[in-house]
Amino acid sequence: MKLKFFSKRTPHGTSVQKLKKAGKLALILAAAFLLGRGAAYVKYEKLDGRAAPVSGNVSGENWGLGFGQAGSQPTGNASAEELKKYDAYYVGSDAEKVIYLTFDAGYENGNTQPILDALKKHNVHATFFVVGHYLESAPELVKQMVADGHFVGNHTYHHLDMSSISSMEAFKKEMQDVEDLFREITGQELARFYRPPQGKYSTKNLEMAKELGYHTFFWSLAYVDWYQDKQPTKEEAFKKLIGRIHPGAIVLLHSTSQTNGQILDELLTQWEAQGYTFRTLEDFAKAQP
């Protein structure tokens, strides 16, 4: 399948000529996106739990996790306490067996519908972090997410490495363009939840997201589910997702994954059998002091 990630248009009918006037930096970033988009999700391989945690470091990092004993919360590049200064989070309380289920939605390839069907069957509400391409190409599925009671968060319009952006103007545009198109499609406001593309972040990014009223959400459990030509088997998926689940888990899955679409019903059943319940990132945010 040939995938297109760069938009045919921009919100509000912005012309190519107007984009050129935005300056050389914007063009360079767009070019980097076009050339590197295929590699962007490869970065998640590091985020599968194999990166050595660096305590307290929230500057110029790829988000990474270190896992210990099965059933226990992993450590991250930065501690929960350090991230909280920026309204940023990667895991919830370990006092309850609660899961916060999230999906990153970069494009639609036929797997979102079975995911939505499984969520509806189990009465589980999730958060879908979308990019501009998804909003443009799958507006009806976005409407269904909203109608089914899910939250839609901001994954930026072009899925750039946001840690390379130091200008609030440029950062805000990536965020606001998603907000505007979501409002155009649904008539509602986007949830103020942000997930950094590729897991790349910096202190400056977290500060800017907070200034714009966003809570930033990383994750405490993910697995390699994004390669379209090398999808994990059911057994491989369950080994990670069942074996590493933990109280307060913020789980990241990709809606592009055929495996996820096929196993989600059974996965939710098994998590429920382990005594887990599900809450939303909205619940998470409201519980913060």
VEXNU-834274 format. One record per residue (C-alpha): residue number from 1; residue in one letter; x negated, y, z. Coordinates in nm, 3 decimals, always signed. Each point is the difference from the previous one (the first is absolute). Layout:
<nodes>
<node k="NUM" r="A" X="X" Y="Y" Z="Z"/>
...
</nodes>
This chain:
<nodes>
<node k="1" r="M" X="+0.000" Y="+0.000" Z="+0.000"/>
<node k="2" r="K" X="-0.135" Y="+0.340" Z="-0.095"/>
<node k="3" r="L" X="+0.049" Y="+0.238" Z="+0.288"/>
<node k="4" r="K" X="+0.029" Y="+0.376" Z="-0.028"/>
<node k="5" r="F" X="-0.072" Y="+0.203" Z="+0.308"/>
<node k="6" r="F" X="-0.027" Y="+0.355" Z="-0.125"/>
<node k="7" r="S" X="+0.325" Y="+0.182" Z="-0.037"/>
<node k="8" r="K" X="+0.146" Y="+0.096" Z="-0.334"/>
<node k="9" r="R" X="+0.128" Y="+0.309" Z="+0.169"/>
<node k="10" r="T" X="-0.036" Y="+0.187" Z="+0.324"/>
<node k="11" r="P" X="+0.277" Y="+0.130" Z="+0.227"/>
<node k="12" r="H" X="+0.202" Y="+0.297" Z="-0.116"/>
<node k="13" r="G" X="-0.122" Y="-0.045" Z="-0.359"/>
<node k="14" r="T" X="-0.351" Y="+0.129" Z="+0.062"/>
<node k="15" r="S" X="-0.180" Y="+0.013" Z="-0.331"/>
<node k="16" r="V" X="-0.347" Y="-0.131" Z="-0.077"/>
<node k="17" r="Q" X="-0.107" Y="+0.357" Z="-0.067"/>
<node k="18" r="K" X="+0.107" Y="+0.103" Z="+0.349"/>
<node k="19" r="L" X="-0.189" Y="-0.290" Z="+0.147"/>
<node k="20" r="K" X="-0.315" Y="+0.111" Z="-0.180"/>
<node k="21" r="K" X="+0.034" Y="+0.338" Z="+0.164"/>
<node k="22" r="A" X="-0.009" Y="-0.172" Z="+0.338"/>
<node k="23" r="G" X="-0.375" Y="-0.019" Z="-0.050"/>
<node k="24" r="K" X="-0.283" Y="-0.229" Z="-0.075"/>
<node k="25" r="L" X="+0.026" Y="-0.182" Z="+0.333"/>
<node k="26" r="A" X="+0.353" Y="-0.120" Z="-0.069"/>
<node k="27" r="L" X="-0.105" Y="-0.133" Z="-0.341"/>
<node k="28" r="I" X="-0.298" Y="-0.180" Z="+0.146"/>
<node k="29" r="L" X="+0.217" Y="-0.160" Z="+0.266"/>
<node k="30" r="A" X="+0.259" Y="-0.107" Z="-0.255"/>
<node k="31" r="A" X="-0.272" Y="-0.152" Z="-0.219"/>
<node k="32" r="A" X="-0.143" Y="-0.183" Z="+0.299"/>
<node k="33" r="F" X="+0.345" Y="-0.136" Z="+0.070"/>
<node k="34" r="L" X="+0.044" Y="-0.128" Z="-0.354"/>
<node k="35" r="L" X="-0.340" Y="-0.166" Z="-0.006"/>
<node k="36" r="G" X="+0.007" Y="-0.136" Z="+0.351"/>
<node k="37" r="R" X="+0.365" Y="-0.091" Z="+0.057"/>
<node k="38" r="G" X="-0.056" Y="-0.363" Z="-0.079"/>
<node k="39" r="A" X="-0.274" Y="-0.012" Z="+0.262"/>
<node k="40" r="A" X="+0.199" Y="+0.191" Z="+0.258"/>
<node k="41" r="Y" X="+0.179" Y="-0.301" Z="+0.139"/>
<node k="42" r="V" X="-0.324" Y="-0.199" Z="-0.003"/>
<node k="43" r="K" X="-0.104" Y="+0.223" Z="+0.289"/>
<node k="44" r="Y" X="+0.260" Y="-0.174" Z="+0.211"/>
<node k="45" r="E" X="-0.220" Y="-0.312" Z="+0.002"/>
<node k="46" r="K" X="-0.212" Y="+0.169" Z="+0.262"/>
<node k="47" r="L" X="+0.314" Y="+0.084" Z="+0.189"/>
<node k="48" r="D" X="+0.100" Y="-0.363" Z="+0.042"/>
<node k="49" r="G" X="-0.182" Y="-0.013" Z="+0.331"/>
<node k="50" r="R" X="-0.357" Y="-0.060" Z="-0.109"/>
<node k="51" r="A" X="-0.135" Y="+0.347" Z="+0.061"/>
<node k="52" r="A" X="-0.205" Y="+0.057" Z="+0.314"/>
<node k="53" r="P" X="+0.188" Y="+0.253" Z="+0.215"/>
<node k="54" r="V" X="-0.170" Y="+0.329" Z="+0.076"/>
<node k="55" r="S" X="+0.148" Y="+0.132" Z="+0.323"/>
<node k="56" r="G" X="+0.127" Y="+0.356" Z="-0.009"/>
<node k="57" r="N" X="-0.109" Y="+0.080" Z="-0.355"/>
<node k="58" r="V" X="+0.270" Y="+0.189" Z="-0.190"/>
<node k="59" r="S" X="-0.212" Y="+0.168" Z="-0.266"/>
<node k="60" r="G" X="-0.042" Y="-0.122" Z="-0.358"/>
<node k="61" r="E" X="+0.098" Y="-0.361" Z="+0.062"/>
<node k="62" r="N" X="+0.189" Y="-0.282" Z="-0.166"/>
<node k="63" r="W" X="+0.249" Y="-0.139" Z="+0.247"/>
<node k="64" r="G" X="-0.122" Y="-0.337" Z="+0.126"/>
<node k="65" r="L" X="+0.091" Y="-0.253" Z="+0.267"/>
<node k="66" r="G" X="-0.179" Y="-0.248" Z="+0.221"/>
<node k="67" r="F" X="+0.198" Y="-0.300" Z="+0.127"/>
<node k="68" r="G" X="-0.063" Y="-0.194" Z="+0.318"/>
<node k="69" r="Q" X="+0.210" Y="-0.267" Z="+0.164"/>
<node k="70" r="A" X="+0.312" Y="-0.109" Z="-0.187"/>
<node k="71" r="G" X="+0.305" Y="+0.194" Z="+0.111"/>
<node k="72" r="S" X="-0.198" Y="+0.293" Z="+0.136"/>
<node k="73" r="Q" X="-0.012" Y="+0.349" Z="-0.147"/>
<node k="74" r="P" X="-0.296" Y="+0.075" Z="-0.229"/>
<node k="75" r="T" X="-0.243" Y="+0.287" Z="+0.042"/>
<node k="76" r="G" X="-0.021" Y="+0.271" Z="-0.264"/>
<node k="77" r="N" X="-0.257" Y="+0.242" Z="-0.135"/>
<node k="78" r="A" X="+0.138" Y="+0.244" Z="+0.253"/>
<node k="79" r="S" X="+0.180" Y="-0.065" Z="+0.325"/>
<node k="80" r="A" X="+0.372" Y="+0.055" Z="+0.039"/>
<node k="81" r="E" X="-0.078" Y="+0.276" Z="+0.251"/>
<node k="82" r="E" X="-0.227" Y="+0.186" Z="-0.242"/>
<node k="83" r="L" X="+0.243" Y="-0.024" Z="-0.290"/>
<node k="84" r="K" X="+0.290" Y="+0.116" Z="+0.213"/>
<node k="85" r="K" X="-0.156" Y="+0.349" Z="+0.018"/>
<node k="86" r="Y" X="+0.098" Y="+0.035" Z="-0.364"/>
<node k="87" r="D" X="+0.343" Y="-0.165" Z="+0.026"/>
<node k="88" r="A" X="-0.162" Y="-0.301" Z="-0.167"/>
<node k="89" r="Y" X="+0.057" Y="-0.363" Z="+0.098"/>
<node k="90" r="Y" X="-0.087" Y="-0.354" Z="-0.099"/>
<node k="91" r="V" X="+0.162" Y="-0.216" Z="+0.268"/>
<node k="92" r="G" X="+0.276" Y="+0.024" Z="+0.257"/>
<node k="93" r="S" X="+0.026" Y="-0.110" Z="+0.361"/>
<node k="94" r="D" X="-0.114" Y="-0.350" Z="+0.088"/>
<node k="95" r="A" X="+0.268" Y="-0.025" Z="+0.268"/>
<node k="96" r="E" X="+0.272" Y="-0.130" Z="-0.234"/>
<node k="97" r="K" X="+0.013" Y="-0.242" Z="-0.290"/>
<node k="98" r="V" X="+0.101" Y="+0.265" Z="-0.252"/>
<node k="99" r="I" X="-0.093" Y="+0.027" Z="-0.369"/>
<node k="100" r="Y" X="+0.009" Y="+0.318" Z="-0.210"/>
<node k="101" r="L" X="+0.026" Y="-0.119" Z="-0.360"/>
<node k="102" r="T" X="-0.130" Y="+0.221" Z="-0.281"/>
<node k="103" r="F" X="-0.055" Y="-0.036" Z="-0.375"/>
<node k="104" r="D" X="-0.228" Y="+0.194" Z="-0.233"/>
<node k="105" r="A" X="+0.176" Y="+0.054" Z="-0.333"/>
<node k="106" r="G" X="-0.231" Y="+0.114" Z="-0.278"/>
<node k="107" r="Y" X="+0.202" Y="-0.132" Z="-0.293"/>
<node k="108" r="E" X="+0.292" Y="-0.229" Z="-0.068"/>
<node k="109" r="N" X="-0.054" Y="-0.342" Z="-0.157"/>
<node k="110" r="G" X="+0.313" Y="-0.190" Z="+0.097"/>
<node k="111" r="N" X="-0.082" Y="-0.094" Z="+0.358"/>
<node k="112" r="T" X="+0.170" Y="+0.279" Z="+0.194"/>
<node k="113" r="Q" X="+0.351" Y="-0.140" Z="-0.042"/>
<node k="114" r="P" X="-0.067" Y="-0.337" Z="+0.166"/>
<node k="115" r="I" X="-0.178" Y="+0.188" Z="+0.279"/>
<node k="116" r="L" X="+0.304" Y="+0.223" Z="+0.050"/>
<node k="117" r="D" X="+0.229" Y="-0.304" Z="-0.009"/>
<node k="118" r="A" X="-0.200" Y="-0.177" Z="+0.273"/>
<node k="119" r="L" X="-0.007" Y="+0.312" Z="+0.218"/>
<node k="120" r="K" X="+0.375" Y="+0.040" Z="-0.035"/>
<node k="121" r="K" X="+0.060" Y="-0.366" Z="+0.085"/>
<node k="122" r="H" X="-0.191" Y="+0.041" Z="+0.327"/>
<node k="123" r="N" X="+0.132" Y="+0.351" Z="+0.070"/>
<node k="124" r="V" X="-0.358" Y="+0.130" Z="+0.014"/>
<node k="125" r="H" X="-0.072" Y="+0.361" Z="-0.088"/>
<node k="126" r="A" X="-0.345" Y="+0.077" Z="-0.141"/>
<node k="127" r="T" X="-0.193" Y="+0.300" Z="-0.127"/>
<node k="128" r="F" X="-0.105" Y="+0.019" Z="-0.366"/>
<node k="129" r="F" X="-0.295" Y="+0.229" Z="-0.072"/>
<node k="130" r="V" X="+0.044" Y="+0.114" Z="-0.360"/>
<node k="131" r="V" X="-0.209" Y="+0.185" Z="-0.256"/>
<node k="132" r="G" X="+0.123" Y="+0.223" Z="-0.281"/>
<node k="133" r="H" X="-0.011" Y="-0.275" Z="-0.261"/>
<node k="134" r="Y" X="+0.235" Y="-0.218" Z="+0.203"/>
<node k="135" r="L" X="+0.248" Y="+0.282" Z="+0.043"/>
<node k="136" r="E" X="-0.007" Y="+0.075" Z="-0.372"/>
<node k="137" r="S" X="+0.023" Y="-0.360" Z="-0.121"/>
<node k="138" r="A" X="+0.235" Y="-0.157" Z="+0.258"/>
<node k="139" r="P" X="+0.242" Y="+0.266" Z="+0.128"/>
<node k="140" r="E" X="+0.288" Y="-0.248" Z="+0.036"/>
<node k="141" r="L" X="-0.205" Y="-0.218" Z="+0.234"/>
<node k="142" r="V" X="-0.091" Y="+0.309" Z="+0.202"/>
<node k="143" r="K" X="+0.370" Y="+0.078" Z="+0.031"/>
<node k="144" r="Q" X="+0.062" Y="-0.357" Z="+0.113"/>
<node k="145" r="M" X="-0.270" Y="+0.030" Z="+0.267"/>
<node k="146" r="V" X="+0.181" Y="+0.301" Z="+0.141"/>
<node k="147" r="A" X="+0.344" Y="-0.160" Z="-0.029"/>
<node k="148" r="D" X="-0.125" Y="-0.310" Z="+0.183"/>
<node k="149" r="G" X="-0.126" Y="+0.210" Z="+0.290"/>
<node k="150" r="H" X="-0.372" Y="-0.012" Z="-0.071"/>
<node k="151" r="F" X="-0.236" Y="+0.293" Z="+0.035"/>
<node k="152" r="V" X="-0.207" Y="+0.133" Z="-0.289"/>
<node k="153" r="G" X="-0.337" Y="+0.152" Z="+0.087"/>
<node k="154" r="N" X="-0.272" Y="+0.190" Z="-0.183"/>
<node k="155" r="H" X="-0.290" Y="-0.182" Z="-0.170"/>
<node k="156" r="T" X="-0.087" Y="+0.316" Z="-0.202"/>
<node k="157" r="Y" X="+0.096" Y="+0.069" Z="-0.358"/>
<node k="158" r="H" X="-0.308" Y="-0.129" Z="-0.182"/>
<node k="159" r="H" X="-0.154" Y="-0.241" Z="+0.254"/>
<node k="160" r="L" X="-0.329" Y="+0.190" Z="+0.009"/>
<node k="161" r="D" X="-0.280" Y="-0.030" Z="+0.251"/>
<node k="162" r="M" X="+0.140" Y="+0.269" Z="+0.225"/>
<node k="163" r="S" X="-0.310" Y="+0.008" Z="+0.218"/>
<node k="164" r="S" X="-0.175" Y="+0.177" Z="-0.287"/>
<node k="165" r="I" X="+0.256" Y="+0.283" Z="+0.011"/>
<node k="166" r="S" X="-0.086" Y="+0.278" Z="+0.244"/>
<node k="167" r="S" X="+0.243" Y="+0.262" Z="-0.129"/>
<node k="168" r="M" X="+0.334" Y="+0.022" Z="+0.177"/>
<node k="169" r="E" X="+0.152" Y="+0.125" Z="-0.325"/>
<node k="170" r="A" X="-0.104" Y="-0.313" Z="-0.190"/>
<node k="171" r="F" X="+0.090" Y="-0.231" Z="+0.289"/>
<node k="172" r="K" X="+0.341" Y="+0.160" Z="+0.041"/>
<node k="173" r="K" X="+0.078" Y="-0.029" Z="-0.371"/>
<node k="174" r="E" X="-0.064" Y="-0.376" Z="+0.001"/>
<node k="175" r="M" X="+0.240" Y="-0.031" Z="+0.290"/>
<node k="176" r="Q" X="+0.261" Y="+0.252" Z="-0.107"/>
<node k="177" r="D" X="+0.037" Y="-0.136" Z="-0.352"/>
<node k="178" r="V" X="+0.110" Y="-0.332" Z="+0.150"/>
<node k="179" r="E" X="+0.242" Y="+0.181" Z="+0.233"/>
<node k="180" r="D" X="+0.150" Y="+0.199" Z="-0.286"/>
<node k="181" r="L" X="+0.056" Y="-0.294" Z="-0.234"/>
<node k="182" r="F" X="+0.142" Y="-0.214" Z="+0.280"/>
<node k="183" r="R" X="+0.246" Y="+0.279" Z="+0.082"/>
<node k="184" r="E" X="+0.091" Y="+0.030" Z="-0.370"/>
<node k="185" r="I" X="+0.071" Y="-0.375" Z="-0.020"/>
<node k="186" r="T" X="+0.182" Y="-0.057" Z="+0.329"/>
<node k="187" r="G" X="+0.123" Y="+0.339" Z="+0.118"/>
<node k="188" r="Q" X="-0.172" Y="-0.071" Z="+0.332"/>
<node k="189" r="E" X="-0.322" Y="+0.100" Z="+0.171"/>
<node k="190" r="L" X="-0.301" Y="-0.231" Z="-0.002"/>
<node k="191" r="A" X="-0.099" Y="-0.151" Z="+0.334"/>
<node k="192" r="R" X="-0.299" Y="+0.188" Z="+0.141"/>
<node k="193" r="F" X="-0.221" Y="-0.308" Z="-0.001"/>
<node k="194" r="Y" X="-0.331" Y="-0.001" Z="-0.186"/>
<node k="195" r="R" X="-0.228" Y="-0.288" Z="-0.096"/>
<node k="196" r="P" X="-0.341" Y="+0.095" Z="-0.144"/>
<node k="197" r="P" X="-0.058" Y="-0.157" Z="-0.344"/>
<node k="198" r="Q" X="-0.263" Y="-0.274" Z="-0.001"/>
<node k="199" r="G" X="-0.022" Y="+0.037" Z="+0.377"/>
<node k="200" r="K" X="-0.245" Y="+0.287" Z="-0.052"/>
<node k="201" r="Y" X="+0.022" Y="+0.274" Z="+0.259"/>
<node k="202" r="S" X="-0.186" Y="+0.280" Z="+0.171"/>
<node k="203" r="T" X="+0.060" Y="+0.213" Z="+0.304"/>
<node k="204" r="K" X="+0.087" Y="+0.289" Z="-0.231"/>
<node k="205" r="N" X="+0.266" Y="-0.209" Z="-0.177"/>
<node k="206" r="L" X="+0.158" Y="-0.103" Z="+0.328"/>
<node k="207" r="E" X="+0.004" Y="+0.360" Z="+0.117"/>
<node k="208" r="M" X="+0.164" Y="+0.116" Z="-0.325"/>
<node k="209" r="A" X="+0.263" Y="-0.275" Z="+0.011"/>
<node k="210" r="K" X="+0.084" Y="+0.095" Z="+0.358"/>
<node k="211" r="E" X="+0.023" Y="+0.368" Z="-0.096"/>
<node k="212" r="L" X="+0.251" Y="-0.096" Z="-0.271"/>
<node k="213" r="G" X="+0.211" Y="-0.177" Z="+0.261"/>
<node k="214" r="Y" X="-0.099" Y="-0.357" Z="-0.087"/>
<node k="215" r="H" X="-0.080" Y="-0.301" Z="+0.214"/>
<node k="216" r="T" X="-0.281" Y="-0.200" Z="-0.161"/>
<node k="217" r="F" X="+0.036" Y="-0.378" Z="+0.011"/>
<node k="218" r="F" X="-0.281" Y="-0.245" Z="-0.067"/>
<node k="219" r="W" X="+0.061" Y="-0.369" Z="+0.086"/>
<node k="220" r="S" X="-0.108" Y="-0.281" Z="+0.228"/>
<node k="221" r="L" X="+0.076" Y="-0.290" Z="-0.233"/>
<node k="222" r="A" X="-0.038" Y="-0.039" Z="-0.376"/>
<node k="223" r="Y" X="-0.134" Y="-0.261" Z="-0.240"/>
<node k="224" r="V" X="-0.127" Y="-0.020" Z="-0.357"/>
<node k="225" r="D" X="+0.334" Y="+0.005" Z="-0.185"/>
<node k="226" r="W" X="-0.054" Y="+0.256" Z="-0.279"/>
<node k="227" r="Y" X="-0.191" Y="-0.187" Z="-0.274"/>
<node k="228" r="Q" X="+0.263" Y="-0.074" Z="-0.263"/>
<node k="229" r="D" X="-0.204" Y="-0.274" Z="-0.166"/>
<node k="230" r="K" X="-0.110" Y="-0.159" Z="+0.328"/>
<node k="231" r="Q" X="+0.298" Y="-0.010" Z="+0.231"/>
<node k="232" r="P" X="-0.048" Y="-0.182" Z="+0.331"/>
<node k="233" r="T" X="+0.175" Y="-0.331" Z="+0.051"/>
<node k="234" r="K" X="+0.279" Y="-0.031" Z="+0.254"/>
<node k="235" r="E" X="-0.239" Y="-0.187" Z="+0.230"/>
<node k="236" r="E" X="-0.268" Y="+0.271" Z="-0.027"/>
<node k="237" r="A" X="+0.254" Y="+0.273" Z="+0.069"/>
<node k="238" r="F" X="+0.148" Y="-0.173" Z="+0.303"/>
<node k="239" r="K" X="-0.343" Y="-0.075" Z="+0.145"/>
<node k="240" r="K" X="-0.068" Y="+0.373" Z="+0.022"/>
<node k="241" r="L" X="+0.347" Y="+0.138" Z="+0.064"/>
<node k="242" r="I" X="+0.109" Y="-0.260" Z="+0.255"/>
<node k="243" r="G" X="-0.340" Y="-0.062" Z="+0.153"/>
<node k="244" r="R" X="-0.089" Y="+0.365" Z="+0.053"/>
<node k="245" r="I" X="+0.336" Y="+0.146" Z="+0.096"/>
<node k="246" r="H" X="-0.012" Y="+0.181" Z="+0.336"/>
<node k="247" r="P" X="+0.217" Y="+0.220" Z="+0.222"/>
<node k="248" r="G" X="+0.037" Y="+0.353" Z="-0.136"/>
<node k="249" r="A" X="-0.121" Y="-0.098" Z="-0.346"/>
<node k="250" r="I" X="+0.030" Y="+0.253" Z="-0.280"/>
<node k="251" r="V" X="+0.004" Y="-0.239" Z="-0.296"/>
<node k="252" r="L" X="-0.099" Y="+0.110" Z="-0.351"/>
<node k="253" r="L" X="+0.123" Y="-0.205" Z="-0.295"/>
<node k="254" r="H" X="+0.007" Y="+0.097" Z="-0.367"/>
<node k="255" r="S" X="+0.331" Y="+0.002" Z="-0.183"/>
<node k="256" r="T" X="-0.188" Y="-0.096" Z="-0.318"/>
<node k="257" r="S" X="-0.082" Y="-0.344" Z="+0.139"/>
<node k="258" r="Q" X="+0.190" Y="-0.294" Z="-0.145"/>
<node k="259" r="T" X="-0.106" Y="-0.208" Z="+0.299"/>
<node k="260" r="N" X="+0.155" Y="+0.253" Z="+0.238"/>
<node k="261" r="G" X="+0.324" Y="-0.006" Z="-0.195"/>
<node k="262" r="Q" X="+0.008" Y="-0.379" Z="+0.017"/>
<node k="263" r="I" X="-0.092" Y="-0.047" Z="+0.368"/>
<node k="264" r="L" X="+0.154" Y="+0.299" Z="+0.177"/>
<node k="265" r="D" X="+0.324" Y="-0.174" Z="+0.098"/>
<node k="266" r="E" X="-0.190" Y="-0.290" Z="+0.158"/>
<node k="267" r="L" X="-0.265" Y="+0.232" Z="+0.145"/>
<node k="268" r="L" X="+0.263" Y="+0.206" Z="+0.182"/>
<node k="269" r="T" X="+0.160" Y="-0.322" Z="+0.124"/>
<node k="270" r="Q" X="-0.331" Y="-0.125" Z="+0.139"/>
<node k="271" r="W" X="-0.082" Y="+0.331" Z="+0.167"/>
<node k="272" r="E" X="+0.346" Y="+0.000" Z="+0.157"/>
<node k="273" r="A" X="-0.056" Y="-0.357" Z="+0.121"/>
<node k="274" r="Q" X="-0.316" Y="+0.124" Z="+0.172"/>
<node k="275" r="G" X="+0.214" Y="+0.244" Z="+0.195"/>
<node k="276" r="Y" X="-0.072" Y="+0.316" Z="-0.199"/>
<node k="277" r="T" X="+0.251" Y="+0.275" Z="-0.067"/>
<node k="278" r="F" X="-0.026" Y="+0.286" Z="-0.247"/>
<node k="279" r="R" X="+0.003" Y="+0.374" Z="+0.041"/>
<node k="280" r="T" X="-0.061" Y="+0.285" Z="-0.240"/>
<node k="281" r="L" X="-0.272" Y="+0.262" Z="-0.020"/>
<node k="282" r="E" X="+0.275" Y="+0.245" Z="+0.091"/>
<node k="283" r="D" X="+0.041" Y="-0.187" Z="+0.329"/>
<node k="284" r="F" X="-0.377" Y="+0.005" Z="+0.040"/>
<node k="285" r="A" X="-0.028" Y="+0.375" Z="-0.057"/>
<node k="286" r="K" X="+0.286" Y="+0.082" Z="+0.236"/>
<node k="287" r="A" X="-0.164" Y="-0.201" Z="+0.277"/>
<node k="288" r="Q" X="-0.316" Y="+0.209" Z="-0.009"/>
<node k="289" r="P" X="-0.036" Y="+0.250" Z="+0.287"/>
</nodes>
